[in-house]
Amino acid sequence: MSKVTGTDPQSAALHVADSHDLIRVQGARENNLKDVSVEIPKRRLTVFTGVSGSGKSSLVFGTIAAESQRMINETYSAFVQGFMPTLARPEVDVLDGLTTAIIVDQERLGANPRSTVGTATDANAMLRILFSRLGEPHIGSPNAYSFNVPSVKASGAITVERGGKSKAEKATFTRLGGMCPRCEGMGNVTDFDLSALYDESKSLNEGALTVPGYSVDGWYGRIFGGCGFFDPDKPIRRFTKRELHDLLYKEPTKIKVDNINLTYEGLIPKIQKSFLSKDVDAMQPHIRAFVERAVTFTVCPDCDGTRLSEAARSSRIGGINIADACAMQISDLAAWVRDLAAPSVAPLLGKLQHTLDSFVEIGLGYLSLDRPSGTLSGGEAQRTKLIRHLGSALTDVTYVFDEPTIGLHPHDIQRMNDLLLRLRDKGNTVLVVEHKPETIVIADHVVDLGPGAGAAGGAVCFEGTVEGLRASGTLTGRHLDDRASLKETVRTPTGKLEIRGATTHNLRDVDVDIPLGVLVVLTGVAGSGKSSLVHGSIPAGAGVVSIDQGAIRGSRRSNPATYTGLLDPIRKAFAKANGVKPALFSANSEGACPACNGAGVIYTDLAMMAGVATTCEECEGKRFQAEVLGYHLAGRDISEVLAMSVTEAEEFFAAGESRIPAAHTILRRLADVGLGYVSLGQPLTTLSGGERQRLKLATHMGEKGGVYVLDEPTTGLHLADVEQLLGLLDRLVDSGKSVIVIEHHQAVMAHADWIIDLGPGAGHDGGRIVFEGTPADLVAARSTLTGKHLAAYVGSGD
């Protein structure tokens, strides 16, 4: 007994459970990683740095977090796993010491039009319960306050069996929902200008339909002409009410035309499905012009945009109905909830109070719960996801963040840093992918990947402390202390864009003249009204090309070559060189490998087990038929061209027999925006938010518009690449364009010709212009938060 006591202190010091204090990764080969091996300390803050495309996300999200989630999913029963997303095991030899990973990424919250900040964070659910208990008059259950639940009434006979006898009884069923019946809970109604859809003086056979693609000779013309619901030779103005309804609104109905079984559907639902569900940027110009001409979106007149039925709006707590509560700024709503005294719902009030206070604490107090979740920026969406983890009692978990400072003013970055350190100090492992030096410097451990992007990256260049990184001589180390200097001379405006009485969202009757022909930067804390001023108040017809960070709609079959229109001239060149038709050189058309339908991989669904994607044996992942791969252009087949990076392809299509000027122009634009490392065939679904925006910018650069509006173009850019972006902005301005940039990065502010600073705070504390002038004047005045931070950044005075 005494022997055991004697060794007790020693065994406590060397307890085997304390030896697992590292996450060890060996031989990671996900995406572009080249056999990466790292050791990451647990319960510390580790920052992963490196240029865009160097492999940071592949290591952190694609390897460490993915494997942790996959292993947790495997602990559930097979039945439960059947309802969960299936995850394949990442390409890695050894992963040791993993803990539960909580991912807080930049993926946009679903852009479903029914999703709002409130529904995405459970705040709405708690408010609905609150109103169903305390609202006067009492109208029903929480469903009666939900704009996603329609009211249903039904009556009829039911058969009741009692004592061996069956008896028919009449029954009535009612479910009260909160959905506005006019707009079906959407808040706005779509109005079609019917004169833009058809010429009523003509019959269908005379070409009455003016919708693109609906010609008499085409497929749709045959369906509408042969459906039998109306006479195709009768002018539309002479249609009966019934015939006009069938032409415009008929529900999907099975019909037979020319002995082919088809589904007929009215013109308007057809247009809504085929045109209005598409990304405006990806529409062909003539279709975009048609949509802008024919469709108008107006606020629902019945519910005034609140989405709620009259009954739901009539029930109030202290004069406030649920629509008013959701429309309040969250910081105000938190104060209102705090003042409610109702012991009967005390636990509910406590939870709701905590959720709303978390919004304020994280710097999102300026949002309202009725804000559509699809309109949040990448940074706002990420911080909204973080809310459910604040105040959590969990410890010893791994939090994984993807550039948490995106969309944050330098003033707010300090608050985010405190939050990351607080999560670490509770005993958690915090992994952060980041470019901003303000966050890199708080790291306990740094992993720098590179040295380049894409095929030139995927290796660990440095592992150690921040001081070690500074002295390491890597690209990140050399640029860590970079500071842009103020421009000595600024350009002279060539005109002005007048905005008068702007009141969108929180703007307070703002009058401003935005100078044209120069580089204008809009600054201000998150929620101060920058986007509202530019996207909501610039007059229509000002020739504005707006490029935001919204998701690009496209499947894993879409890639930079298809999105930018680059593939068209390439296909034509291949077709011309080989004397065949262009459709053969599309993996989504005639040239597709028949075994995998042009996907390059074959997916095997294993129910609740992880689905397996195996490279197609027929085409070896090249996506094309063997016959197509026999056709060459300058010694390369089409799959080899799609595997090239933008930089390689730019060189390939510049000269010789593979010279294609149209393709070379698009590739040069892609390289100009810093996407030289992206391969032409890379699926769009794998691009980050910043890469998507720069892809949109490259697509729009050839357009005629004279004013470009960019929303935080430095998102996802390494310190070394910001310089390249500034050069691109300069070239745009020097070519006669006007460039307006919404930005928090001080290097871009310092480079501006004119700064418009909004504030002084966020939400209803903002919405005013607090400074207009040159960056030098802003630094000299130091009258605003932005001015103080910019002065500190450029090292001007104290």
C-alpha positions in Angstrom: 0.0 0.0 0.0 2.8 2.4 1.0 4.6 1.5 -2.3 1.6 2.7 -4.3 1.3 6.0 -2.3 5.0 6.6 -2.9 4.7 6.5 -6.7 1.5 8.4 -6.7 2.9 11.9 -7.5 5.2 10.5 -10.1 2.3 8.6 -11.9 0.2 11.7 -11.7 2.9 13.7 -13.5 3.3 11.1 -16.2 -0.3 10.0 -16.5 -0.8 8.3 -19.8 -4.0 10.3 -20.5 -2.0 13.5 -20.6 0.3 12.3 -23.3 -2.3 12.9 -26.1 -1.8 16.6 -26.4 -1.2 16.8 -30.1 -3.2 16.3 -33.3 -0.9 14.4 -35.6 -1.4 14.4 -39.3 0.8 12.2 -41.5 0.7 11.9 -45.3 -2.2 14.1 -46.1 -2.9 14.1 -49.9 -6.4 15.7 -50.1 -6.7 18.0 -53.2 -3.3 19.6 -53.8 -1.6 18.5 -50.5 1.7 16.8 -51.1 2.1 14.2 -48.4 1.8 16.8 -45.6 2.7 15.9 -42.1 2.1 18.3 -39.2 1.7 18.2 -35.4 -0.8 20.6 -34.0 -0.9 21.4 -30.2 -4.3 20.8 -28.5 -5.9 23.5 -26.3 -4.0 26.2 -28.2 -4.9 28.7 -31.0 -3.3 27.5 -34.3 -3.5 29.8 -37.4 -3.0 28.4 -40.9 -1.6 30.9 -43.4 -0.5 30.8 -47.1 -1.6 32.2 -50.4 -5.1 31.5 -51.8 -5.1 28.0 -53.1 -2.1 26.8 -51.1 -4.0 24.0 -49.4 -5.0 25.5 -46.1 -8.7 24.5 -46.4 -7.8 21.1 -47.8 -5.7 20.4 -44.6 -8.0 22.0 -42.0 -11.5 21.4 -43.4 -10.9 18.6 -46.0 -8.7 16.4 -43.8 -8.9 17.2 -40.0 -12.5 18.4 -39.6 -13.9 16.0 -42.2 -12.4 12.9 -40.5 -13.5 14.1 -37.1 -17.1 14.5 -38.4 -17.0 11.2 -40.2 -15.9 9.3 -37.1 -18.6 11.0 -35.0 -21.3 10.0 -37.6 -20.1 6.4 -37.4 -21.0 6.3 -33.7 -24.7 6.6 -34.5 -26.9 3.7 -35.4 -27.2 2.6 -39.1 -30.8 3.9 -39.0 -29.7 7.4 -37.9 -26.8 7.4 -40.4 -29.2 6.9 -43.2 -30.5 10.5 -42.6 -27.1 12.1 -42.3 -24.8 13.4 -45.0 -22.4 10.7 -46.1 -18.7 11.6 -45.8 -15.8 9.8 -47.5 -12.6 9.2 -45.7 -10.0 11.8 -46.6 -6.8 10.9 -48.4 -4.4 10.7 -45.4 -2.2 8.0 -43.8 -2.5 8.7 -40.1 -4.7 11.1 -38.1 -4.1 10.9 -34.4 -5.5 12.7 -31.4 -8.6 14.1 -33.0 -11.4 15.6 -30.9 -14.9 16.6 -31.8 -14.8 19.2 -34.5 -17.3 22.1 -34.7 -17.0 23.8 -38.1 -17.8 27.5 -38.4 -17.3 28.1 -42.1 -18.1 30.8 -44.6 -20.7 28.8 -46.4 -23.7 31.1 -47.0 -26.7 30.3 -44.9 -29.3 28.8 -47.3 -30.5 31.4 -49.7 -33.9 29.8 -49.5 -36.3 32.8 -49.7 -38.2 31.4 -46.7 -35.1 31.4 -44.5 -34.4 34.5 -42.3 -31.9 35.3 -39.6 -34.6 34.3 -37.1 -35.5 30.9 -38.6 -31.8 30.1 -39.0 -30.9 30.6 -35.4 -34.0 29.3 -33.5 -34.8 32.8 -32.3 -38.0 32.8 -34.3 -39.1 29.5 -32.9 -38.7 30.8 -29.3 -40.6 34.1 -30.2 -43.5 32.1 -31.7 -43.8 30.0 -28.5 -43.6 33.3 -26.4 -46.4 34.9 -28.4 -48.6 31.7 -28.3 -48.4 31.9 -24.5 -48.5 35.6 -23.8 -50.1 37.2 -26.9 -53.4 39.0 -26.6 -55.8 38.0 -28.1 -54.7 34.3 -28.0 -55.0 32.9 -31.5 -53.5 29.4 -31.3 -50.4 27.3 -31.1 -46.9 28.5 -32.2 -47.8 27.5 -35.8 -50.3 30.3 -35.9 -47.3 32.7 -35.8 -45.2 31.0 -38.5 -45.1 32.4 -42.0 -44.1 29.0 -43.3 -47.2 27.2 -42.1 -50.4 27.8 -44.2 -53.9 27.6 -42.6 -55.8 24.4 -43.5 -59.4 23.6 -43.2 -61.0 20.2 -44.0 -64.4 18.6 -43.4 -65.9 15.3 -44.4 -67.1 11.9 -43.2 -64.9 9.7 -41.0 -65.6 6.0 -40.1 -65.5 5.3 -36.4 -65.4 1.6 -35.2 -66.9 1.0 -31.7 -68.1 -2.2 -30.2 -67.8 -4.1 -33.4 -69.9 -1.6 -35.3 -68.9 1.0 -37.9 -70.5 4.4 -37.9 -70.0 7.3 -40.2 -69.6 10.7 -38.4 -69.0 14.1 -39.8 -65.7 15.7 -38.7 -64.1 19.1 -39.3 -60.3 19.7 -39.1 -58.7 23.2 -38.8 -55.1 24.1 -38.5 -54.3 27.8 -38.1 -51.0 28.8 -39.7 -49.4 32.3 -39.8 -48.7 32.3 -43.5 -50.1 35.3 -45.5 -52.4 33.7 -48.1 -51.7 36.3 -50.8 -47.8 36.0 -51.0 -47.6 32.5 -49.4 -45.2 33.7 -46.7 -42.7 35.2 -49.2 -43.3 38.9 -48.3 -43.4 39.9 -52.0 -45.4 39.1 -55.0 -44.2 38.5 -58.6 -46.1 40.4 -61.2 -45.7 39.6 -64.9 -46.2 42.2 -67.6 -48.4 40.0 -69.8 -47.8 42.3 -72.9 -44.1 41.2 -72.6 -45.1 37.5 -72.8 -47.3 37.5 -75.8 -48.8 39.7 -78.6 -52.6 39.4 -78.0 -53.4 40.4 -81.6 -51.8 37.2 -82.9 -52.6 33.5 -82.6 -50.1 31.0 -81.2 -49.5 29.6 -84.7 -48.7 33.2 -85.9 -46.0 33.5 -83.2 -47.9 35.3 -80.4 -45.5 34.1 -77.7 -42.5 36.5 -77.3 -40.7 34.6 -74.6 -37.1 33.6 -75.7 -37.0 30.0 -76.9 -40.8 29.7 -77.3 -41.0 30.0 -81.1 -43.7 28.3 -83.1 -41.3 25.9 -84.8 -39.6 25.0 -81.5 -40.4 22.3 -79.0 -42.4 24.6 -76.7 -44.4 25.9 -79.7 -45.4 22.3 -80.6 -46.5 21.6 -77.0 -48.6 24.8 -76.7 -50.0 24.3 -80.2 -50.9 20.7 -79.7 -52.1 20.5 -76.1 -55.8 20.9 -77.1 -56.6 23.3 -74.2 -57.2 26.2 -76.7 -57.4 26.9 -80.4 -53.8 27.7 -81.7 -55.3 29.6 -84.7 -57.4 32.0 -82.5 -55.9 35.4 -81.6 -55.1 35.5 -77.8 -57.4 38.5 -77.3 -60.4 36.3 -78.2 -59.5 33.6 -75.7 -62.2 32.9 -73.0 -61.2 33.3 -69.4 -60.8 29.5 -69.1 -58.5 29.4 -72.2 -56.4 32.3 -71.0 -56.1 30.6 -67.5 -54.9 27.4 -69.2 -52.4 29.2 -71.3 -50.9 31.2 -68.4 -51.5 29.3 -65.1 -52.5 25.7 -65.7 -51.2 23.1 -63.2 -48.8 20.4 -64.6 -51.0 18.0 -66.6 -50.1 14.9 -68.5 -50.9 15.2 -72.3 -49.9 13.5 -75.6 -48.5 15.5 -78.5 -47.5 13.7 -81.7 -47.8 10.4 -79.8 -45.3 11.5 -77.2 -46.3 11.6 -73.5 -45.5 15.0 -72.1 -46.4 17.2 -69.1 -48.1 20.5 -70.0 -47.7 23.5 -67.7 -48.9 27.1 -67.9 -46.6 29.8 -69.2 -46.0 31.6 -66.0 -45.1 28.7 -63.7 -42.9 27.5 -66.6 -41.0 30.8 -66.7 -40.7 30.9 -62.9 -39.0 27.4 -62.9 -36.8 27.9 -66.0 -35.7 31.5 -65.8 -36.4 32.9 -62.3 -34.5 30.1 -60.5 -31.3 30.8 -62.4 -28.4 33.0 -61.4 -28.8 36.4 -63.1 -25.1 36.6 -63.9 -25.2 33.2 -65.7 -28.2 34.2 -67.9 -27.6 34.8 -71.5 -28.0 38.6 -72.3 -31.3 38.2 -74.2 -32.9 36.2 -71.4 -31.7 38.7 -68.8 -33.2 41.5 -70.8 -36.5 39.6 -71.1 -36.7 39.0 -67.3 -35.9 42.6 -66.5 -38.6 43.7 -69.0 -41.3 41.2 -68.1 -41.1 40.6 -64.3 -41.5 43.0 -61.4 -41.2 42.1 -57.7 -43.5 44.2 -55.4 -44.1 44.1 -51.6 -47.2 42.1 -50.8 -50.0 44.6 -50.3 -51.9 42.3 -47.9 -49.2 41.7 -45.3 -47.0 44.7 -46.1 -44.0 42.5 -46.6 -44.2 41.0 -43.1 -45.1 37.5 -44.6 -47.7 37.0 -41.8 -51.5 36.6 -41.8 -53.8 39.2 -40.4 -54.6 37.0 -37.3 -50.8 36.6 -36.5 -50.4 40.4 -36.7 -53.4 41.0 -34.5 -52.0 39.2 -31.4 -49.8 41.5 -29.3 -47.6 41.6 -26.2 -47.6 45.1 -24.7 -48.6 46.6 -28.1 -45.9 44.7 -30.1 -46.9 42.0 -32.5 -44.5 39.3 -33.7 -43.9 41.1 -37.0 -42.8 44.3 -35.1 -40.5 42.2 -32.9 -38.8 40.5 -35.9 -38.4 43.9 -37.6 -36.7 45.5 -34.6 -32.9 45.8 -34.5 -31.8 42.8 -32.4 -30.1 45.0 -29.8 -33.5 46.7 -29.3 -35.4 43.4 -29.3 -33.0 42.1 -26.6 -33.9 45.2 -24.4 -37.6 44.6 -25.0 -37.4 40.9 -24.0 -35.3 41.8 -20.9 -38.2 44.0 -19.7 -40.8 41.3 -20.0 -41.8 39.9 -16.6 -43.6 36.6 -17.0 -42.7 33.8 -14.5 -44.8 31.3 -16.4 -42.3 31.4 -19.3 -39.1 32.3 -17.4 -36.9 29.4 -18.9 -38.0 30.4 -22.4 -37.3 34.1 -21.8 -33.8 33.2 -20.4 -32.9 31.2 -23.5 -34.2 33.8 -25.9 -32.4 36.5 -23.9 -29.1 34.6 -24.1 -29.5 34.1 -27.9 -30.2 37.8 -28.6 -27.4 38.9 -26.3 -25.0 36.6 -28.2 -25.9 38.5 -31.4 -25.0 41.8 -29.8 -21.8 40.4 -28.3 -20.6 39.1 -31.6 -21.2 42.4 -33.3 -24.4 41.5 -35.2 -26.8 43.5 -33.0 -27.6 45.7 -36.0 -29.4 42.8 -37.8 -33.1 42.1 -37.5 -34.7 38.7 -37.3 -36.7 39.2 -40.4 -33.6 39.8 -42.6 -33.5 37.1 -45.3 -30.5 34.8 -44.6 -29.5 34.8 -48.2 -28.6 38.6 -48.0 -26.0 38.1 -45.2 -22.4 38.5 -46.3 -20.0 35.6 -45.8 -18.6 37.1 -42.6 -22.1 37.8 -41.2 -23.2 34.2 -42.0 -20.1 32.8 -40.2 -20.7 34.9 -37.1 -24.4 33.9 -37.1 -23.3 30.3 -37.0 -21.0 31.1 -34.1 -23.9 32.3 -31.9 -25.0 28.8 -30.9 -21.5 28.1 -29.6 -21.1 31.1 -27.4 -21.6 30.3 -23.7 -21.6 26.6 -24.5 -20.5 24.4 -21.6 -18.5 22.1 -23.9 -14.8 22.0 -23.5 -12.0 20.0 -25.2 -13.5 20.3 -28.6 -11.9 21.6 -31.8 -13.4 24.8 -33.2 -12.5 25.3 -36.9 -12.8 28.8 -38.4 -12.5 29.9 -42.0 -11.3 33.5 -42.1 -13.5 34.8 -39.2 -12.4 38.4 -39.8 -14.1 38.6 -43.2 -16.5 41.6 -43.4 -15.1 43.0 -40.1 -13.9 46.6 -39.7 -10.4 46.8 -38.0 -12.3 48.1 -34.9 -14.3 44.8 -34.8 -11.4 42.5 -35.4 -10.2 43.0 -31.8 -13.6 41.7 -30.6 -13.3 38.6 -32.8 -9.8 38.0 -31.5 -11.0 38.2 -27.9 -13.7 35.6 -28.8 -11.2 33.2 -30.3 -8.9 33.5 -27.2 -11.9 33.0 -24.9 -12.8 29.8 -26.7 -9.2 28.6 -26.4 -9.0 29.5 -22.7 -12.0 27.3 -21.9 -9.8 24.4 -22.9 -10.6 24.1 -26.6 -8.4 23.6 -29.6 -9.0 26.5 -32.0 -7.9 26.1 -35.7 -8.2 29.3 -37.8 -7.5 29.7 -41.6 -6.6 33.4 -41.8 -4.9 36.1 -43.9 -5.2 39.2 -41.7 -2.0 40.0 -39.8 -4.1 41.3 -36.8 -5.3 37.7 -36.2 -2.1 35.9 -37.2 -0.2 37.7 -34.4 -2.4 36.3 -31.6 -1.6 32.7 -32.6 0.2 30.3 -30.2 1.2 28.2 -33.2 1.4 29.0 -37.0 1.4 26.5 -39.9 2.3 28.3 -43.2 1.5 26.4 -46.4 2.7 27.1 -49.9 5.0 28.1 -51.4 2.6 28.9 -54.2 -1.0 28.1 -55.2 -2.6 25.0 -56.8 0.0 22.6 -58.1 2.8 24.9 -56.8 1.4 24.7 -53.2 0.4 21.9 -50.9 3.6 21.8 -48.8 4.4 23.1 -45.3 6.8 26.0 -45.5 6.9 26.8 -41.8 5.6 25.5 -38.5 6.2 27.4 -35.2 5.6 30.7 -33.4 4.7 34.0 -34.9 8.2 35.4 -34.2 9.6 32.4 -36.0 7.3 33.1 -39.0 8.5 36.7 -39.2 12.2 35.5 -39.4 11.4 32.5 -41.7 11.7 34.3 -45.0 8.5 32.6 -46.4 6.1 34.6 -48.5 3.8 35.1 -45.5 6.7 36.0 -43.2 8.0 38.6 -45.5 4.7 40.3 -46.0 3.4 40.0 -42.4 4.5 43.5 -41.5 3.7 45.1 -44.8 2.1 48.5 -44.5 0.7 50.4 -47.5 1.5 54.1 -47.7 -0.9 56.9 -48.6 -0.9 58.0 -52.2 1.0 61.2 -52.8 -1.4 62.4 -55.6 -5.0 61.4 -56.2 -6.8 61.4 -59.5 -9.3 64.2 -60.5 -12.9 63.0 -60.9 -14.5 63.2 -64.3 -18.0 63.5 -63.1 -20.3 62.5 -60.2 -23.0 60.0 -59.4 -25.7 61.8 -57.4 -27.6 59.9 -54.6 -30.3 62.0 -52.9 -32.5 61.1 -49.9 -31.3 57.5 -49.6 -33.3 55.7 -46.9 -32.7 52.0 -47.7 -32.5 49.9 -44.5 -30.8 52.1 -41.9 -29.7 55.0 -44.1 -30.9 58.4 -42.7 -31.9 60.5 -45.7 -28.4 60.4 -47.1 -27.3 62.8 -49.8 -23.9 62.1 -51.4 -22.1 62.7 -54.6 -19.9 59.7 -55.6 -17.0 61.0 -57.8 -16.6 59.1 -61.1 -13.5 58.2 -63.0 -11.6 57.5 -59.8 -11.1 54.8 -57.2 -13.7 55.4 -54.4 -13.7 53.3 -51.2 -16.7 53.0 -48.9 -15.7 52.3 -45.3 -17.4 52.0 -41.9 -18.1 49.3 -39.3 -20.1 46.2 -40.3 -23.8 47.3 -40.5 -23.1 51.0 -41.0 -25.0 51.1 -44.3 -22.3 50.7 -46.9 -24.1 48.0 -49.0 -27.4 49.7 -48.5 -25.9 52.9 -50.0 -24.4 51.3 -53.1 -26.7 48.4 -53.8 -29.9 49.9 -52.7 -29.6 53.6 -53.6 -27.6 54.0 -56.9 -30.2 55.1 -59.5 -31.2 52.6 -62.1 -29.6 53.1 -65.6 -26.4 54.5 -64.2 -24.4 51.8 -66.1 -23.4 50.0 -62.9 -21.9 46.5 -62.9 -22.3 45.1 -59.4 -20.1 42.2 -58.3 -20.9 40.8 -54.8 -19.9 37.6 -53.0 -23.2 35.8 -53.6 -22.9 32.1 -54.3 -22.6 31.2 -58.0 -25.4 28.8 -58.9 -23.9 25.8 -60.6 -23.5 22.1 -60.1 -20.2 20.1 -59.8 -20.4 19.9 -63.7 -19.9 23.7 -63.9 -16.3 25.0 -63.9 -14.5 28.3 -64.6 -14.3 27.4 -68.3 -18.1 27.0 -68.6 -19.0 29.9 -66.3 -16.9 32.5 -68.1 -17.8 31.3 -71.6 -14.2 30.3 -72.2 -15.1 26.8 -73.3 -17.1 28.1 -76.4 -14.1 29.4 -78.4 -11.9 26.4 -77.3 -14.6 23.9 -78.5 -14.9 25.7 -81.8 -11.1 25.7 -82.3 -10.9 22.0 -81.6 -13.8 21.3 -83.9 -12.2 23.4 -86.7 -8.8 21.8 -86.3 -10.3 18.3 -86.5 -13.2 18.8 -88.9 -15.9 17.6 -86.4 -18.7 19.4 -84.5 -18.1 21.5 -81.3 -20.6 19.5 -79.2 -18.2 16.6 -79.1 -15.8 18.7 -76.9 -18.4 19.2 -74.1 -18.5 16.7 -71.2 -22.1 17.8 -70.7 -23.1 17.0 -74.3 -22.2 14.6 -77.1 -18.6 14.1 -76.0 -19.4 12.8 -72.6 -18.1 9.4 -71.5 -21.1 7.0 -71.6 -20.1 5.2 -68.5 -20.0 8.2 -66.1 -22.1 10.6 -68.2 -19.2 13.0 -68.3 -18.8 13.3 -64.5 -15.4 11.6 -64.4 -16.4 9.6 -61.4 -19.0 6.9 -60.6 -20.9 7.4 -57.4 -22.0 4.3 -55.5 -24.6 4.9 -52.9 -24.2 2.6 -49.9 -27.3 3.8 -48.0 -26.2 4.9 -44.5 -22.5 4.1 -45.2 -20.3 6.7 -46.8 -21.0 6.7 -50.6 -18.0 5.8 -52.7 -16.8 7.9 -55.6 -14.6 5.8 -57.8 -12.7 7.2 -60.8 -14.5 6.1 -64.0 -12.4 3.2 -65.5 -13.7 3.8 -69.0 -12.4 7.4 -69.3 -9.9 7.3 -66.3 -11.5 10.4 -64.9 -11.1 12.5 -68.1 -14.9 12.7 -68.6 -14.7 12.3 -72.4 -15.2 9.4 -74.8 -12.0 7.8 -76.1 -12.9 8.9 -79.6 -13.0 12.6 -78.5 -9.6 12.3 -76.8 -8.1 11.3 -80.1 -8.7 14.8 -81.5 -5.9 17.2 -80.7 -5.1 20.9 -80.9 -1.4 21.8 -80.9 -0.6 18.3 -79.5 -3.1 18.5 -76.5 -6.5 16.8 -76.2 -9.5 18.6 -74.6 -9.1 16.9 -71.2 -5.4 18.0 -71.0 -6.6 21.6 -71.8 -9.2 21.5 -69.0 -6.5 20.2 -66.5 -4.3 23.2 -67.2 -4.2 26.1 -64.7 -5.2 29.5 -66.0 -1.5 30.6 -66.2 -0.6 27.6 -68.3 -3.6 28.0 -70.6 -2.9 31.7 -71.1 0.5 30.8 -72.4 -0.9 27.9 -74.5 -3.6 30.0 -76.3 -1.3 33.0 -76.9 0.6 31.9 -79.9 1.2 29.2 -82.5 -1.4 26.9 -83.9 -3.3 27.0 -80.6 -3.7 30.8 -80.7 -7.3 31.7 -79.8 -7.6 35.5 -79.2 -11.1 35.2 -77.6 -9.9 32.5 -75.1 -6.7 34.4 -74.4 -8.6 37.6 -73.5 -10.8 35.7 -70.9 -7.7 33.9 -69.5 -5.8 37.2 -69.1 -8.8 38.6 -67.1 -8.8 35.5 -64.9 -5.0 35.9 -64.3 -5.5 39.6 -63.6 -7.9 39.0 -60.8 -5.5 36.6 -59.1 -7.0 33.2 -60.3 -3.9 32.1 -62.2 -3.6 28.9 -60.1 -7.2 27.7 -60.6 -7.5 24.9 -63.2 -10.0 25.4 -66.0 -12.0 22.2 -65.2 -12.1 22.7 -61.4 -15.8 22.3 -60.2 -17.3 25.7 -59.1 -18.6 24.0 -55.9 -15.0 23.9 -54.6 -14.3 27.6 -55.0 -14.2 29.9 -51.9 -16.3 33.0 -51.5 -13.4 35.3 -52.5 -12.6 33.1 -55.5 -16.2 33.2 -56.7 -16.3 37.0 -56.5 -13.1 37.3 -58.5 -14.4 34.9 -61.1 -17.5 37.1 -61.4 -15.3 40.1 -61.7 -13.3 38.5 -64.5 -16.6 37.6 -66.3 -17.9 41.2 -66.0 -14.7 43.0 -67.0 -15.5 42.7 -70.7 -18.9 44.4 -70.2 -19.8 47.9 -71.4 -20.8 49.3 -67.9 -18.8 52.3 -66.8 -19.2 51.9 -63.0 -17.9 48.8 -61.2 -19.1 48.1 -57.6 -17.0 45.5 -55.7 -17.9 44.1 -52.4 -14.8 43.4 -50.3 -12.6 42.1 -53.2 -9.8 41.3 -50.7 -11.8 38.4 -49.2 -9.6 35.3 -49.2 -6.5 37.2 -50.6 -3.1 36.6 -49.1 -1.1 39.8 -48.1 1.1 39.3 -51.1 -1.9 39.2 -53.5 -3.5 42.5 -52.3 -0.8 44.4 -54.2 -1.8 42.6 -57.4 -5.5 43.5 -56.7 -4.6 47.2 -56.2 -2.8 47.1 -59.6 -5.9 45.6 -61.2 -8.2 48.3 -59.7 -5.7 51.0 -61.0 -5.8 49.5 -64.5 -9.6 49.5 -64.5 -9.7 53.2 -63.4 -7.0 54.2 -65.9 -9.0 52.5 -68.7 -11.8 55.0 -68.1 -14.0 53.0 -65.6 -15.2 54.2 -62.3 -14.6 51.8 -59.4 -16.5 51.8 -56.1 -15.2 49.4 -53.5 -16.8 48.4 -50.2 -13.7 47.5 -48.2 -12.3 47.1 -44.6 -8.7 46.4 -45.7 -6.5 49.4 -44.8 -4.2 48.8 -47.8 -7.2 49.4 -50.2 -8.3 52.5 -48.1 -4.8 54.0 -48.3 -4.8 53.4 -52.1 -8.1 55.2 -52.7 -8.6 58.5 -54.4 -11.7 59.3 -52.4 -13.1 57.8 -49.2 -16.7 57.9 -48.0 -17.0 56.7 -44.4 -20.3 55.7 -43.0 -21.2 55.4 -39.3 -20.6 56.3 -36.6 -21.9 52.9 -35.4 -23.9 50.0 -36.8 -27.7 49.6 -37.3 -29.6 52.6 -36.1 -26.4 54.1 -34.7 -25.1 54.3 -38.3 -26.6 55.2 -41.6 -24.9 58.6 -41.8 -21.9 59.9 -43.7 -19.3 60.8 -41.2 -16.5 61.7 -43.6 -15.9 62.4 -47.3 -12.5 63.2 -48.7 -9.0 61.9 -49.5 -7.3 59.2 -47.4 -4.7 61.8 -46.3 -7.5 64.1 -45.0 -9.1 61.2 -43.2 -5.8 60.3 -41.5 -5.1 64.0 -40.6 -8.6 64.5 -39.1 -8.7 61.2 -37.2 -12.3 62.2 -36.5 -13.8 58.7 -37.1 -13.1 55.1 -36.1 -11.8 54.4 -39.6 -9.6 57.4 -39.5 -8.0 56.4 -36.3 -7.3 52.8 -37.5 -6.0 54.0 -40.9 -3.7 56.5 -39.1 -2.3 53.7 -36.9 -1.9 51.4 -40.0 0.1 53.8 -42.1 2.2 54.8 -39.0 1.1 58.4 -39.1 1.9 60.0 -35.7 0.7 58.2 -32.6 
